Amino acid sequence: VVATEHSSDSLLVRWENATQESSTAEVPSGTAARIRTLDFVQRSDTTTADGRSCGTAPPPPFPTTRLVSIRDVTPSDGGRTRQLEVELATATCCGPRALREASAAEAEKARAAAQPGDSSTPSRKVEDDAAIHSNTNNSLATNGDEEFTQLLRTLVGRCMRVISGWWTYEICWPWRVRQMHLAIDGQPEYAATVLGNFTAGGVGGEPRLLWRRAEEPDNAASRADGSRHELAVSLAGDACEKTVHAWAVSLLTHDKVSGSLFGVGGSFNPSGCGPTHGVLTFFEDNREGCEPFKQPLQGVVALFIRGKCWFHTKALNAQAAGAAAVIVYNDQRHMVDVMEGVDELESPRIPTVLVDRPIGDTLRRSVGSRVSLAKASADGMDFNRPISTTVSFQCSPAWLERREACQPGDQVDVKMLAPNTSIEVAHRQLRSAVMVLKAAVVEVFRHNATVLVSWRPDGLGAPWDNSENLSPYVPANVTYNHGVRCDSDPGAFIERLAEPQSCQAEFVVHAAALCAHPRLAPPQPRETQVITCLAQDPAQVSAARRAREEARRIEEAY
């Protein structure tokens, strides 16, 4: 079986070697020609290897119900408003907002094509987005067996997401790979960073889907012939600069630029912000930048001391007053690699840079001078070259034991807003109003998208000091197993990733359809072998006893 269609009595299968071991009937004419192809069969005509029927179509996974209002303006109806209950049973990668934008882009493109004389042609971005959504069959050049490429066609139109800290990574086949931050309403904030395009003609040339030998994890059983393979593609994305968190601060004195002072940026910084400059300003009445400013800060670079509130809060307070950028200098604490953001806060539109204490002392003595901030690279990396991303599609070795994104016994994270807690109160206590709690899965209820969990005492915090204050039933869409939501399609998900570093990123995607091919499937567990010990044979036991007695008599005789 390659794939199952919900609400359908069909199964997509890949024919394997036709044999007559279990049947005396002759192999039908033409079967041999179909062995290397995919085909549809009826569930009612299909049984498992042990004789169980494949049954009927399962219910759609995690249906979502929404209420919509439709205004009927026909005269016969009198213009009444009807409220309809609509059940959405299919998840999309883009969300309702992006779907509306895509439809509008395609409509605009069609309108421009119908009116070639119209000067108001759609922008190149609109054309590119429409092409991405319409190109599903000829998006990749292939190098290898077409049979393997066909197995990935079951992923067309699917998007897989995984959360890693501040970032959410999304792979939409066969369109693109993105890095973005999702607001608490689940929508992307600002423009996402494109880590790679599957579509032909993207930056960096034409991507090619390759068939290569898979790298086995250290704890995985390897094939005797080492022949397990995977499908992989190398992609090119946006400019490298968008994924860099290193910054350089330069002082401009007497029309001369001093040496660069290096710092780190925030994960909440806008990815596309370029060099920024302004007058360095320090505020004695708001040294940490934790209070809203009463005076305008138009065009200045605000200098704050670390502490008392979130880095994120400092940036938003300065932005609200009109500042061009924020520099935070460290106190006695250790430096961080990157400043983390706060989920419930809006992402700022100005850059924020953290520098160490000695650099902060230098900047304090230079207050009133002009400074510039720009992304920097210690190894001289070219910021203009595209991000290089590798995506590998394989059948996960864990697929033999795991058929759901979350199942009983899994250790999961539950991400939710603290009840009866305001954001202002939470931030005064230097804690986020969005809590991530630890739990173990007891049972998954797919029919209503709910997970029964057992709360882990070591994973609870204020305001929940014990699990008695928490319901054991949580929504599946806020429960994560290694960053993958529990309501995700278990047939395809991001199993591992290496976040962008030095302009390179890697993703490993599990695709259940690949498990249908013997060269792509993980090695099957060996059958249990029964070993009969000779000591259990009475005749052998008696012979061994007589031999020992004879040896003892001989030894005593001499």
Stockholm file with secondary structure:
# STOCKHOLM 1.0

chainA/1-558         VVATEHSSDSLLVRWENATQESSTAEVPSGTAARIRTLDFVQRSDTTTADGRSCGTAPPPPFPTTRLVSIRDVTPSDGGRTRQLEVELATATCCGPRALREASAAEAEKARAAAQPGDSSTPSRKVEDDAAIHSNTNNSLATNGDEEFTQLLRTLVGRCMRVISGWWTYEICWPWRVRQMHLAIDGQPEYAATVLGNFTAGGVGGEPRLLWRRAEEPDNAASRADGSRHELAVSLAGDACEKTVHAWAVSLLTHDKVSGSLFGVGGSFNPSGCGPTHGVLTFFEDNREGCEPFKQPLQGVVALFIRGKCWFHTKALNAQAAGAAAVIVYNDQRHMVDVMEGVDELESPRIPTVLVDRPIGDTLRRSVGSRVSLAKASADGMDFNRPISTTVSFQCSPAWLERREACQPGDQVDVKMLAPNTSIEVAHRQLRSAVMVLKAAVVEVFRHNATVLVSWRPDGLGAPWDNSENLSPYVPANVTYNHGVRCDSDPGAFIERLAEPQSCQAEFVVHAAALCAHPRLAPPQPRETQVITCLAQDPAQVSAARRAREEARRIEEAY
#=GR chainA/1-558 SS CCEECTTCSEEEEECCCCCCTTCCSCCCTTHHHHTTSEEEEEGGGCBCTTSCBCCSCCCCSSCEEEEEEEECCCGGGTTCEEEEEEEECSCCSSHHHHHHHHHHHHHHHHHHHHCTTCSCCCCHHHHHHHHHHHCCSSSCEEESCHHHHHHGGGGTTCEEEEEETTEEEEEETTTEEEEECBCTTSCBCSCCEEEEECSTTCTTSCCEEEEEECCCCTTSCCCTTCCCEEEEEEEEEEEGGGGCCEEEEEEEETTEECCCEEEEEBTTSCTTCCCEEEEEEECGGGTTSCSCCSSCCTTEEEEEESCSSCHHHHHHHHHHTTCSEEEEECCSSCCCSSBCCCTTSCCCSSCEEEECHHHHHHHHHTTTSEEEEEECCTTCCCTTSEEEEEEEEECCGGGGTCCSSSCTTCEEEEEEECTTCCHHHHHHTTCCSEEEEEEEEEEEEGGGTEEEEEECGGGCCTTCSSGGGSCSEEEGGGEEETTEETTSCTTEEEEEEEEEETTEEEEEEEEGGGGGSTTTSCCCCCCCCCCCCGGGCHHHHHHHHHHHHHHHHHHHHC
#=GC SS_cons         CCEECTTCSEEEEECCCCCCTTCCSCCCTTHHHHTTSEEEEEGGGCBCTTSCBCCSCCCCSSCEEEEEEEECCCGGGTTCEEEEEEEECSCCSSHHHHHHHHHHHHHHHHHHHHCTTCSCCCCHHHHHHHHHHHCCSSSCEEESCHHHHHHGGGGTTCEEEEEETTEEEEEETTTEEEEECBCTTSCBCSCCEEEEECSTTCTTSCCEEEEEECCCCTTSCCCTTCCCEEEEEEEEEEEGGGGCCEEEEEEEETTEECCCEEEEEBTTSCTTCCCEEEEEEECGGGTTSCSCCSSCCTTEEEEEESCSSCHHHHHHHHHHTTCSEEEEECCSSCCCSSBCCCTTSCCCSSCEEEECHHHHHHHHHTTTSEEEEEECCTTCCCTTSEEEEEEEEECCGGGGTCCSSSCTTCEEEEEEECTTCCHHHHHHTTCCSEEEEEEEEEEEEGGGTEEEEEECGGGCCTTCSSGGGSCSEEEGGGEEETTEETTSCTTEEEEEEEEEETTEEEEEEEEGGGGGSTTTSCCCCCCCCCCCCGGGCHHHHHHHHHHHHHHHHHHHHC
//
